[in-house]
């Protein structure tokens, strides 16, 4: 089974998403962050399930989609996948 590691950037992204959405609805914010946090669990058994990130054209950098968000992951080894960032799809992906 592959180990999924959340980067500091990805955790910060989830915190920012929670803070932004809680201004409108605490319940929605909590539900959204919970979905985003659970989404990468599938990588434990299927690490290559996401599509290759078009901007990077690197087979090791993939994304999972949850609603309007892209969870950008990197397959670091056969035993490890890193969650690099959680990104809203309406804005350009910068500095990855």
C-alpha positions in Angstrom: 0.0 0.0 0.0 1.3 3.5 -1.0 1.7 6.1 1.7 0.0 9.5 1.0 1.9 12.5 2.4 0.3 16.0 2.5 2.7 18.8 1.9 2.7 21.9 4.0 1.4 23.9 1.0 -1.5 21.5 0.5 -2.5 21.7 4.2 -2.3 25.5 4.0 -4.5 25.4 0.9 -7.1 23.4 2.8 -7.0 25.9 5.6 -7.5 28.8 3.2 -10.4 27.0 1.5 -12.0 26.3 4.9 -11.5 29.9 6.0 -12.9 31.4 2.8 -16.0 29.1 2.6 -16.8 29.4 6.3 -17.7 33.1 5.7 -20.7 31.8 3.8 -21.5 28.5 5.5 -19.8 26.6 8.2 -21.5 23.3 7.2 -20.6 23.7 3.6 -17.0 24.6 4.4 -16.6 21.6 6.7 -18.2 19.2 4.2 -16.0 20.5 1.3 -12.7 20.3 3.3 -13.7 16.8 4.5 -14.3 15.7 0.8 -11.0 17.2 -0.3 -9.1 15.6 2.5 -10.6 12.1 1.9 -10.2 12.2 -1.9 -6.5 11.1 -2.1 -7.2 8.0 0.0 -7.8 6.2 -3.3 -4.1 6.8 -4.1 -3.2 4.3 -1.4 -4.3 1.4 -3.7 -4.2 3.1 -7.1 -1.5 5.7 -7.1 -1.7 6.4 -10.9 -5.5 6.9 -11.0 -5.4 10.7 -11.7 -4.7 12.2 -15.0 -1.3 13.8 -15.9 -1.4 17.5 -15.1 -1.6 19.1 -18.6 0.5 22.1 -17.6 3.4 19.9 -16.5 3.4 17.0 -19.0 5.2 14.9 -16.4 3.8 11.4 -15.8 4.7 11.6 -12.1 2.6 14.7 -11.5 -1.1 13.9 -11.6 -4.4 15.4 -10.4 -7.6 14.3 -8.8 -10.7 16.4 -9.3 -13.2 17.1 -6.5 -15.9 19.6 -7.5 -14.1 22.7 -8.6 -10.8 21.7 -7.0 -7.7 20.0 -8.4 -5.6 18.0 -6.0 -2.2 18.0 -7.5 -0.1 14.9 -6.6 3.4 13.7 -7.3 4.3 10.0 -7.4 7.6 10.2 -5.5 8.3 6.5 -5.4 6.5 3.1 -5.6 5.7 3.6 -1.9 4.9 7.3 -1.7 2.6 9.9 -3.3 2.8 13.5 -2.2 -0.2 15.9 -2.3 1.5 19.1 -3.5 -1.4 21.5 -3.6 -5.2 21.9 -3.6 -6.1 24.3 -6.3 -9.4 25.9 -7.5 -9.8 25.2 -11.2 -10.9 28.7 -12.0 -7.4 30.1 -11.4 -4.2 29.3 -13.3 -1.8 26.8 -11.8 1.4 28.7 -10.9 4.7 27.6 -9.4 4.3 23.9 -9.3 
